[in-house]
């Protein structure tokens, strides 16, 4: 914590010194009274300002360390003055970097008192931001001295892109049945048996393993291997030369939402999901299944900015690291067919692509994705055209953290249907 007491004007000290000099030159009750008045005001104001500087403290707490676009942010502030001098006014200056959010406030507080209040805001843009620090500005009642108390405590807030359902998008699986890591409880099964277990009600009779049944004199059924949960590589084209639109309504923001939504779908389906982007900093996250990997992907998408590396070059550089029989999901607004050459080379290696084309025409461009779509269809490449309308759906701003969801009972009573996540307050810093 950094504190400072600053004199607003040198006029009062100069007048006081001048009165002292006149008293020494020509002693008089008038000069003596003026010295006492001006000097007393100066001294009392200085002591008042020092009391505020040493005894005024702020505690700042927040509920969440991460959020999604559209989530409600809530902070709790507690201002304490344990000194003898009250603060007639205190300005709380917020140094947070979160867009469209400010916790600035003006308040007064007496001696030996504390005051608590809450601020709320909505996370409107993805990114990594800082909450805090905070500066308290005040002064003595005469305004002779200014007091500044800076609290450097801060916290990092990650605002992740929203995740939306994409029911019309089907990812073409890589590999064949029996190839790759098994996925249990799959509707489609291979001919490979992993093990056997005792017969349970509902097991198919055709799965009975007769040699084990005869040996153990009890019914045993085979446990079959499921279809492979092959790796997903999500390639997001963030080349600045191919992006269309501005701000929220742009192909870059749509691409980030699509990548986040597909990563969430893949991890829920127990795929190992990797992320590759050509933004201002190349993101290269190898496929994994851990929950922490989900956060790494979302954080990388939260901070993504356009770069200058063409998609064709990105695919060429990535080729040696992509495993065989991998599902490659390319999200791009590029209607230039040059990158298809690099994609064809990957297909020869056994990599199965799925293309998500963002239609530039829906963002105000004169170019259309129809021509490139026809080429992809002719080559037998699974492809989908997505447009700006996805950004206008309510799911594109789905935030729920920090917001209560209520259900009205037949009696008219409102009950909580879903609490707003973790409600524990955490101090900044």
C-alpha positions in Angstrom: 0.0 0.0 0.0 1.3 3.4 -1.0 0.1 6.6 0.8 0.7 10.3 0.2 -0.3 13.6 1.7 0.0 16.5 -0.7 -0.4 20.3 0.0 -2.9 21.8 -2.4 -1.6 25.4 -2.3 1.3 27.2 -0.7 -0.8 30.3 -0.1 -1.7 29.3 3.5 1.9 28.5 4.5 3.1 31.8 3.0 0.4 33.8 4.7 1.3 32.1 8.0 5.0 32.8 7.6 4.2 36.4 6.6 2.1 36.9 9.7 5.0 35.6 11.9 7.4 38.0 10.2 5.0 40.9 10.8 4.6 39.9 14.4 8.4 39.9 14.8 8.7 43.3 13.1 5.7 45.0 14.6 4.2 43.0 17.5 0.4 43.3 17.6 -2.6 41.3 18.8 -3.9 41.4 15.3 -0.9 39.6 13.9 -0.9 37.2 16.8 -4.5 36.3 16.2 -4.0 35.8 12.5 -0.9 33.6 13.1 -2.9 31.5 15.5 -5.8 31.2 13.1 -3.8 30.4 10.0 -1.2 28.3 11.8 -3.9 26.4 13.7 -5.9 25.7 10.5 -2.7 24.5 8.8 -1.7 22.2 11.8 -5.2 20.8 12.3 -5.6 20.1 8.6 -2.2 18.3 8.5 -3.1 16.1 11.5 -6.5 15.4 10.0 -4.9 14.3 6.7 -2.4 12.2 8.4 -5.1 10.4 10.3 -6.9 9.6 7.1 -3.7 8.5 5.5 -2.8 6.0 8.3 -6.3 4.7 9.3 -8.3 4.5 6.1 -8.3 1.0 4.5 -10.2 -0.7 1.7 -10.9 -4.4 1.3 -11.9 -5.6 -2.2 -13.4 -9.0 -2.9 -14.7 -10.8 -6.0 -16.6 -14.1 -6.4 -15.1 -15.6 -9.6 -11.7 -15.9 -11.1 -13.1 -16.6 -14.6 -16.3 -15.9 -16.5 -17.9 -16.2 -19.9 -19.1 -13.5 -22.2 -22.4 -12.3 -20.8 -21.7 -13.4 -17.2 -22.5 -11.0 -14.3 -19.5 -9.8 -12.3 -20.0 -8.8 -8.7 -17.5 -7.2 -6.3 -17.8 -6.3 -2.6 -16.0 -3.3 -1.2 -15.4 -2.6 2.5 -14.1 0.8 3.5 -12.8 1.1 7.1 -11.7 4.2 9.0 -10.4 3.3 12.4 -9.0 6.7 13.1 -10.4 9.7 15.1 -10.9 12.0 12.0 -13.9 11.4 9.8 -13.6 11.5 6.0 -16.2 14.0 4.7 -15.7 12.6 1.2 -13.8 9.7 -0.3 -13.4 9.0 -4.0 -12.7 5.4 -4.9 -10.7 5.3 -8.2 -10.8 1.9 -9.9 -7.9 0.9 -12.1 -9.5 -2.3 -13.6 -9.1 -3.0 -17.3 -12.3 -4.9 -17.8 -14.3 -3.1 -20.7 -17.6 -1.5 -19.8 -17.0 -1.9 -16.1 -16.0 0.6 -13.4 -16.2 0.4 -9.6 -15.5 4.1 -9.1 -17.6 5.6 -6.3 -17.8 8.7 -4.0 -18.7 8.1 -0.4 -18.2 9.6 3.1 -17.3 7.7 6.3 -17.1 8.7 9.9 -14.5 7.9 12.5 -14.3 4.4 13.8 -16.8 3.3 11.1 -16.8 0.9 8.1 -19.0 0.8 5.0 -19.7 -2.0 2.7 -21.2 -1.9 -0.8 -21.4 -4.0 -4.0 -20.8 -3.2 -7.6 -22.0 -5.3 -10.6 -21.2 -5.4 -14.3 -21.5 -7.7 -17.3 -18.5 -9.2 -19.1 -19.0 -8.0 -22.6 -15.7 -9.0 -24.3 -13.5 -12.1 -24.2 -10.0 -11.6 -22.9 -7.7 -11.6 -19.8 -8.3 -8.5 -17.7 -7.2 -7.1 -14.3 -9.5 -6.2 -11.4 -7.8 -3.5 -9.3 -5.7 -1.8 -8.0 -7.7 0.9 -6.2 -6.9 4.5 -5.1 -8.7 6.2 -2.3 -8.7 10.0 -2.6 -9.8 12.3 0.2 -8.9 15.5 2.1 -9.3 17.4 5.3 -12.6 19.5 5.6 -10.8 22.7 4.6 -9.3 21.1 1.5 -5.8 22.2 2.4 -4.2 18.7 2.1 -5.1 15.9 -0.3 -4.7 12.3 0.8 -4.1 9.4 -1.6 -4.0 5.8 -0.5 -3.2 3.3 -3.2 -4.1 -0.4 -2.8 -2.1 -2.5 -5.4 -4.1 -5.7 -4.7 -5.5 -7.0 -8.0 -6.8 -10.2 -9.5 -6.7 -11.6 -13.0 -10.1 -12.3 -14.6 -10.3 -14.5 -17.6 -13.5 -13.9 -19.7 -13.9 -16.9 -21.9 -15.8 -17.1 -25.2 -19.4 -18.5 -25.1 -20.1 -22.1 -25.9 -23.2 -22.6 -28.2 -24.8 -25.8 -29.5 -24.0 -26.7 -33.1 -26.5 -29.5 -33.9 -26.1 -29.2 -37.6 -22.3 -29.6 -37.6 -21.1 -33.2 -37.7 -17.4 -34.0 -37.3 -16.2 -36.7 -39.7 -14.4 -39.3 -37.5 -10.9 -40.3 -38.4 -9.7 -43.9 -38.4 -11.8 -47.1 -38.5 -13.7 -49.3 -36.0 -11.3 -50.9 -33.6 -8.6 -48.2 -34.2 -7.7 -45.7 -31.6 -8.6 -45.4 -27.9 -11.8 -47.3 -27.0 -14.8 -45.2 -26.0 -17.0 -47.2 -23.5 -20.8 -47.2 -23.6 -20.7 -46.4 -27.3 -23.8 -47.4 -29.3 -21.6 -48.7 -32.1 -19.2 -51.5 -31.1 -16.4 -53.3 -32.8 -15.8 -57.1 -33.0 -12.9 -56.8 -30.5 -13.6 -58.1 -27.0 -11.9 -56.4 -24.1 -12.8 -58.7 -21.2 -15.8 -60.8 -19.8 -18.0 -60.3 -16.8 -20.9 -62.2 -15.2 -24.2 -62.1 -17.0 -26.4 -59.2 -16.0 -30.1 -58.7 -16.8 -30.3 -57.0 -20.2 -27.1 -58.3 -21.6 -27.5 -59.6 -25.2 -27.6 -63.4 -25.4 -25.4 -63.4 -28.5 -22.6 -61.8 -26.3 -22.4 -64.9 -24.0 -18.8 -66.2 -23.9 -19.4 -70.0 -23.9 -15.9 -71.2 -23.1 -15.8 -69.1 -19.9 -19.4 -70.1 -19.1 -18.5 -73.8 -19.3 -15.3 -73.4 -17.3 -16.9 -71.4 -14.4 -20.3 -73.0 -14.6 -22.0 -69.6 -14.8 -23.1 -67.3 -17.6 -20.4 -64.8 -18.7 -20.8 -62.2 -21.4 -18.2 -60.4 -23.5 -17.4 -56.7 -23.0 -16.9 -55.3 -26.4 -14.6 -52.5 -27.5 -16.4 -49.3 -28.5 -15.8 -47.1 -31.5 -12.6 -45.1 -31.3 -12.5 -41.7 -29.7 -9.9 -40.3 -32.1 -8.0 -37.1 -31.7 -9.6 -33.8 -32.8 -7.3 -31.0 -34.1 -9.2 -27.7 -34.3 -7.5 -25.3 -36.7 -8.8 -21.7 -36.4 -7.8 -19.4 -39.2 -7.0 -16.0 -37.6 -5.2 -14.5 -40.6 -6.0 -10.8 -40.6 -6.1 -10.7 -44.4 -9.1 -13.0 -44.5 -11.2 -11.6 -41.6 -14.4 -9.6 -42.3 -16.5 -7.5 -40.0 -15.7 -5.4 -37.0 -15.8 -5.9 -33.2 -18.3 -8.5 -32.0 -19.9 -9.0 -35.4 -16.8 -10.3 -37.2 -15.6 -13.6 -38.6 -12.9 -13.7 -35.9 -15.4 -13.6 -33.1 -17.6 -16.2 -34.8 -14.5 -18.4 -35.3 -13.5 -18.2 -31.7 -17.1 -19.2 -30.6 -17.1 -22.1 -33.0 -13.7 -23.3 -31.8 -14.7 -23.0 -28.2 -18.0 -24.8 -28.8 -16.3 -27.7 -30.7 -13.6 -28.0 -28.1 -16.3 -28.3 -25.4 -18.2 -30.9 -27.5 -15.1 -33.0 -28.2 -13.9 -33.1 -24.6 -17.4 -34.1 -23.4 -17.3 -36.9 -25.9 -14.0 -38.0 -24.5 -11.9 -37.0 -27.5 -8.4 -35.7 -27.1 -8.7 -32.1 -28.4 -5.9 -29.9 -29.7 -5.9 -26.3 -30.9 -3.9 -24.7 -33.6 -4.3 -21.0 -34.6 -2.3 -18.5 -36.6 -3.1 -15.4 -34.5 -0.6 -12.7 -33.5 1.0 -15.5 -31.5 0.8 -19.0 -32.8 -1.2 -21.3 -30.5 -0.1 -25.0 -30.6 -1.9 -27.1 -27.9 -1.5 -30.8 -28.4 -4.6 -33.0 -28.0 -5.3 -33.9 -24.4 -8.4 -34.9 -22.4 -7.6 -33.4 -18.9 -10.0 -30.8 -17.5 -7.1 -28.4 -17.1 -6.6 -28.7 -20.9 -10.1 -27.3 -21.4 -9.1 -24.1 -19.5 -5.9 -23.8 -21.5 -7.9 -23.9 -24.8 -10.4 -21.4 -23.5 -7.7 -19.1 -22.2 -5.9 -19.2 -25.6 -9.1 -18.4 -27.4 -9.9 -15.6 -24.9 -6.7 -13.7 -25.9 -6.6 -14.5 -29.6 -5.9 -11.6 -31.9 -5.4 -11.7 -35.7 -2.0 -12.6 -37.2 -0.4 -12.5 -40.6 0.4 -16.2 -41.2 -1.7 -17.7 -44.1 -3.7 -20.8 -43.5 -1.8 -22.7 -46.2 1.5 -22.1 -44.4 0.0 -23.0 -41.0 -1.2 -26.4 -42.4 2.2 -27.1 -44.0 4.0 -26.3 -40.7 1.5 -28.5 -38.7 1.7 -31.5 -41.0 4.6 -33.3 -39.3 2.9 -33.1 -35.9 -0.6 -34.3 -36.9 -1.1 -38.0 -36.2 -2.5 -40.4 -38.8 -6.3 -41.0 -38.8 -6.9 -37.7 -37.0 -10.1 -35.6 -37.3 -9.0 -32.2 -38.6 -11.5 -29.4 -38.1 -10.7 -26.2 -40.0 -12.6 -23.0 -39.2 -11.9 -20.3 -41.7 -13.5 -17.4 -43.6 -11.0 -17.8 -46.4 -12.6 -18.5 -49.8 -9.2 -18.7 -51.5 -8.7 -22.2 -52.6 -4.9 -22.1 -52.3 -4.9 -23.7 -48.8 -6.7 -26.8 -50.3 -3.3 -27.9 -51.7 -1.9 -28.2 -48.2 -5.1 -29.9 -47.0 -4.9 -32.5 -49.9 -1.4 -33.5 -48.7 -2.8 -34.1 -45.2 -5.6 -36.2 -46.6 -3.1 -38.4 -48.4 -1.6 -39.1 -44.9 -4.9 -40.4 -43.7 -6.1 -37.3 -41.9 -9.9 -36.7 -42.2 -11.0 -33.0 -42.5 -14.2 -31.2 -41.7 -14.4 -27.7 -42.9 -16.5 -24.9 -41.3 -16.7 -22.1 -43.7 -17.8 -18.7 -42.3 -19.6 -16.9 -45.1 -18.0 -13.5 -45.7 -21.1 -12.2 -47.5 -23.1 -12.3 -44.2 -20.7 -9.9 -42.7 -21.0 -7.3 -45.5 -18.4 -8.6 -47.9 -19.0 -9.0 -51.7 -17.4 -12.4 -51.6 -19.4 -15.6 -51.2 -18.4 -19.1 -50.0 -20.5 -20.9 -52.7 -17.6 -21.4 -55.1 -15.3 -22.9 -52.5 -18.1 -25.0 -51.1 -18.7 -26.6 -54.5 -15.0 -27.5 -54.8 -15.1 -29.1 -51.3 -18.2 -31.1 -52.3 -16.6 -32.3 -55.5 -13.6 -33.6 -53.5 -15.8 -35.3 -51.0 -14.8 -33.2 -48.1 -17.3 -32.7 -45.4 -18.1 -29.0 -45.1 -20.6 -26.6 -43.5 -21.3 -22.9 -44.2 -22.0 -20.8 -41.1 -23.0 -17.1 -41.1 -23.4 -14.1 -38.9 -26.8 -15.2 -37.6 -25.1 -17.4 -35.1 -23.8 -14.3 -33.3 -27.3 -13.0 -32.9 -28.6 -16.1 -31.1 -29.3 -15.8 -27.4 -26.8 -18.7 -26.8 -24.0 -16.5 -28.1 -24.1 -14.6 -24.9 -25.1 -17.3 -22.5 -23.4 -16.1 -19.3 -25.0 -17.5 -16.1 -22.3 -17.1 -13.4 -23.3 -14.5 -10.9 -27.0 -14.7 -12.0 -29.8 -16.4 -10.3 -32.4 -18.5 -12.1 -35.8 -18.6 -10.6 -38.8 -20.9 -11.0 -42.4 -19.8 -10.1 -44.3 -22.5 -8.2 -48.0 -23.1 -8.6 -48.6 -21.4 -5.3 -46.9 -18.2 -6.7 -43.7 -18.6 -4.6 -40.4 -18.1 -6.4 -37.7 -20.7 -5.7 -34.1 -20.9 -6.9 -33.8 -23.2 -9.9 -30.1 -22.6 -10.2 -27.7 -20.7 -8.0 -25.1 -18.5 -9.6 -22.1 -20.8 -9.2 -19.5 -20.4 -6.4 -20.7 -17.7 -4.0 -17.5 -17.5 -1.9 -15.9 -14.1 -1.7 -12.2 -13.9 -2.4 -9.9 -11.0 -1.6 -8.0 -9.4 -4.5 -4.3 -10.1 -4.4 
